[in-house]
Amino acid sequence: MSVFVSIRQHATPIAVERGQTILEAALARGVPYPHGCRSGNCGACKSRLEAGEVELAPYSEYALTEAERAEGLVLACRAVPWSDVAIAWLEADEVAAHPLRQLTCRVVAIADATHDIKRLHLATEDGGPFAFSAGQYAALTFAGHRPRDYSMANTPEEPVLEFHIRRTAEGAASNYVADRLRLGERVELDGPYGSSWLREGHRGPILAIAGGSGLAPIKSIVATALTRGMAQSIALYFGVRDERDLYLEAFFRALEARHRNFRFVPVLSDPAGETARRRGFVHEAALADHPDLDGTKAYLAGPPAMVEAATASLLARGLRRQDIHADAFYSEAEKAALAATAALERIA
Ligand SMILES: Cc1cc2nc3c(=O)[nH]c(=O)nc-3n(C[C@H](O)[C@H](O)[C@H](O)COP(=O)(O)OP(=O)(O)OC[C@H]3O[C@@H](n4cnc5c(N)ncnc54)[C@H](O)[C@@H]3O)c2cc1C
C-alpha cells in the first residue's frame, strides 16, 4: 500500500511505496529533488516536513543536526513516510543551490603537496564553468575506478578546480592518483554536494579547523571569505602529525600578510623531534586561543575522529550546533558500514 507525498516545488503528489524513501520515490518519478550521497551523510536533500509523519533511517549528525531535526527538518534520502506527507526541499536562501552537473575534466597539473597528499588541478572540458559554494565537494571518477568524494580547494571564482587527495591505505582511487594519474588524463566530475559551505551573511568571528587533506575545503572557505572582503577575525588552525605533513604554508602566510584579520596556526600532534611549532591536538589549540566563542561560526574538515572531537569540544564550550559546519571525510568503507547499519535498522 502506498502513501502520497506532496512536494511544495512539484505540481502533483507522488505515490511512495511501502519502505521507499521520499527521495527514492521522487527520483523514480522524475522529480528533480536536490540530493547528494543518498545515504544520510551530506545533507543535500535536507527538507522541511510541513505535515504528516516520517520515520528517519540513521544519518550523520553532520548532515542533519539535532537542532534542525527539532525545528522540523528531515533528510529526504532517509525519510520513509508513515502517513500522507507534505514536504518542501530547502530553497536558495537556506541552501547552497547550484545545479548538479556531470562534467568531463582534464588533469592540468599534479604535484606532491606532502609525502601522501597530491595537489591536483582539473580544467573542465565541456559544459563548464562549475558553480559551487566554498566548502562543497564533488564525486570524482578516475579511469576505471568508482566515484570518490573530494572537496574543492579553489575559490568558486577560480576556473581551474583544485583538489587535495590523500593516499588511503588499500584505497583504490587515491592510490591510482598517487601512482598512475597523468597530465592530460580525463576525470569525470559530479557535483557540487555538501552543506558545510561558507555562510557569507555571518558577521561574527570564523574559527576554521582542518586536519590533513581537510585543508582543501577550509582553504576554499578561508580564501573566499578573505577575497570577498569578509572583515571579521578569521583563524585557521591546521592540524597534522609532523612537519612533513604540513603544506601550503607559504600560501597562508601570504594571505596573513595581505589580511590583518587572518591568522594561520599550524599544530603538530606527533612531532618526532624538537619543534618551535604549536604541539597537541588541533582543536585543543584552537579552543585554548579562543576562550570566548560568542557569535563565532566554526568550519571543520578532516578525519572523522578529529571532526567528532572538535564538534564535541565546541558544543561543550557553548557553541550552537547550527554554528558548527563540519565535513567528516568518511571513506567508502565507513560509508558502507553506515549504510549497512541503516539497512539493518530498517529491517528490524
Ligand atoms: C564529503 C567528503 C569530502 C571528502 N573530501 C576529501 C578531500 O578533499 N581530500 C581527501 O583526501 N579525502 C576526502 N574525502 C575522503 C575520501 O573520499 C576517501 O578517503 C576516499 O574514499 C578514498 O578513496 P579510495 O578509493 O582511495 O579508498 P576507499 O575505496 O575508500 O578505501 C579505503 C579503505 O576502505 C576499504 N574499503 C573500500 N570499500 C569498502 C567496502 N565497501 N567495505 C569495506 N571496506 C571497504 C579499502 O580496502 C580501504 O582499506 C572526503 C570524504 C567525504 C565524505
The ligand as an SDF file (V2000), in Angstrom:
LIG
                    3D

 53 58  0  0  0  0  0  0  0  0999 V2000
   32.2660   14.9040    1.9520 C   0  0  0  0  0  0  0  0  0  0  0  0
   33.6410   14.2950    1.8030 C   0  0  0  0  0  0  0  0  0  0  0  0
   34.6880   15.0510    1.3130 C   0  0  0  0  0  0  0  0  0  0  0  0
   35.9690   14.4930    1.2000 C   0  0  0  0  0  0  0  0  0  0  0  0
   36.9900   15.2770    0.7410 N   0  0  0  0  0  0  0  0  0  0  0  0
   38.2440   14.7680    0.6990 C   0  0  0  0  0  0  0  0  0  0  0  0
   39.3570   15.5720    0.2670 C   0  0  0  0  0  0  0  0  0  0  0  0
   39.2190   16.7370   -0.1170 O   0  0  0  0  0  0  0  0  0  0  0  0
   40.5840   15.0010    0.2740 N   0  0  0  0  0  0  0  0  0  0  0  0
   40.8010   13.6970    0.6740 C   0  0  0  0  0  0  0  0  0  0  0  0
   41.9440   13.2490    0.6670 O   0  0  0  0  0  0  0  0  0  0  0  0
   39.7490   12.9210    1.0780 N   0  0  0  0  0  0  0  0  0  0  0  0
   38.4970   13.4160    1.0910 C   0  0  0  0  0  0  0  0  0  0  0  0
   37.4610   12.6230    1.4960 N   0  0  0  0  0  0  0  0  0  0  0  0
   37.7250   11.2240    1.8270 C   0  0  0  0  0  0  0  0  0  0  0  0
   37.8060   10.3780    0.5480 C   0  0  0  0  0  0  0  0  0  0  0  0
   36.5630   10.4460   -0.1590 O   0  0  0  0  0  0  0  0  0  0  0  0
   38.0690    8.9290    0.9010 C   0  0  0  0  0  0  0  0  0  0  0  0
   39.3090    8.8430    1.5460 O   0  0  0  0  0  0  0  0  0  0  0  0
   38.0260    8.0760   -0.3580 C   0  0  0  0  0  0  0  0  0  0  0  0
   37.0080    7.1160   -0.2040 O   0  0  0  0  0  0  0  0  0  0  0  0
   39.3080    7.3400   -0.6660 C   0  0  0  0  0  0  0  0  0  0  0  0
   39.0630    6.5440   -1.8140 O   0  0  0  0  0  0  0  0  0  0  0  0
   39.9170    5.2770   -2.1560 P   0  0  0  0  0  0  0  0  0  0  0  0
   39.3110    4.6520   -3.3780 O   0  0  0  0  0  0  0  0  0  0  0  0
   41.3620    5.6180   -2.2460 O   0  0  0  0  0  0  0  0  0  0  0  0
   39.7640    4.3780   -0.8840 O   0  0  0  0  0  0  0  0  0  0  0  0
   38.4450    3.5410   -0.4270 P   0  0  0  0  0  0  0  0  0  0  0  0
   37.9150    2.7110   -1.5400 O   0  0  0  0  0  0  0  0  0  0  0  0
   37.5060    4.4390    0.2640 O   0  0  0  0  0  0  0  0  0  0  0  0
   39.1380    2.5560    0.5630 O   0  0  0  0  0  0  0  0  0  0  0  0
   39.5210    2.9240    1.8670 C   0  0  0  0  0  0  0  0  0  0  0  0
   39.6370    1.6470    2.6900 C   0  0  0  0  0  0  0  0  0  0  0  0
   38.3580    1.0470    2.8190 O   0  0  0  0  0  0  0  0  0  0  0  0
   38.3300   -0.2610    2.2400 C   0  0  0  0  0  0  0  0  0  0  0  0
   37.0010   -0.3850    1.5600 N   0  0  0  0  0  0  0  0  0  0  0  0
   36.5900    0.2350    0.4460 C   0  0  0  0  0  0  0  0  0  0  0  0
   35.3000   -0.0440    0.1800 N   0  0  0  0  0  0  0  0  0  0  0  0
   34.8840   -0.8760    1.1590 C   0  0  0  0  0  0  0  0  0  0  0  0
   33.6590   -1.5260    1.4620 C   0  0  0  0  0  0  0  0  0  0  0  0
   32.5560   -1.3810    0.6970 N   0  0  0  0  0  0  0  0  0  0  0  0
   33.5960   -2.2980    2.5650 N   0  0  0  0  0  0  0  0  0  0  0  0
   34.6880   -2.4650    3.3630 C   0  0  0  0  0  0  0  0  0  0  0  0
   35.8830   -1.8910    3.1140 N   0  0  0  0  0  0  0  0  0  0  0  0
   35.9780   -1.1200    2.0290 C   0  0  0  0  0  0  0  0  0  0  0  0
   39.5290   -0.3100    1.3210 C   0  0  0  0  0  0  0  0  0  0  0  0
   40.0290   -1.5940    1.1450 O   0  0  0  0  0  0  0  0  0  0  0  0
   40.4950    0.5820    2.0610 C   0  0  0  0  0  0  0  0  0  0  0  0
   41.1480   -0.0850    3.1150 O   0  0  0  0  0  0  0  0  0  0  0  0
   36.1810   13.1570    1.5880 C   0  0  0  0  0  0  0  0  0  0  0  0
   35.1060   12.3860    2.0510 C   0  0  0  0  0  0  0  0  0  0  0  0
   33.8630   12.9350    2.1610 C   0  0  0  0  0  0  0  0  0  0  0  0
   32.7150   12.0760    2.6620 C   0  0  0  0  0  0  0  0  0  0  0  0
  1  2  1  0
  2  3  1  0
  2 52  2  0
  3  4  2  0
  4  5  1  0
  4 50  1  0
  5  6  2  0
  6  7  1  0
  6 13  1  0
  7  8  2  0
  7  9  1  0
  9 10  1  0
 10 11  2  0
 10 12  1  0
 12 13  2  0
 13 14  1  0
 14 15  1  0
 14 50  1  0
 15 16  1  0
 16 17  1  0
 16 18  1  0
 18 19  1  0
 18 20  1  0
 20 21  1  0
 20 22  1  0
 22 23  1  0
 23 24  1  0
 24 25  2  0
 24 26  1  0
 24 27  1  0
 27 28  1  0
 28 29  2  0
 28 30  1  0
 28 31  1  0
 31 32  1  0
 32 33  1  0
 33 34  1  0
 33 48  1  0
 34 35  1  0
 35 36  1  0
 35 46  1  0
 36 37  1  0
 36 45  1  0
 37 38  2  0
 38 39  1  0
 39 40  1  0
 39 45  2  0
 40 41  1  0
 40 42  2  0
 42 43  1  0
 43 44  2  0
 44 45  1  0
 46 47  1  0
 46 48  1  0
 48 49  1  0
 50 51  2  0
 51 52  1  0
 52 53  1  0
M  END
$$$$
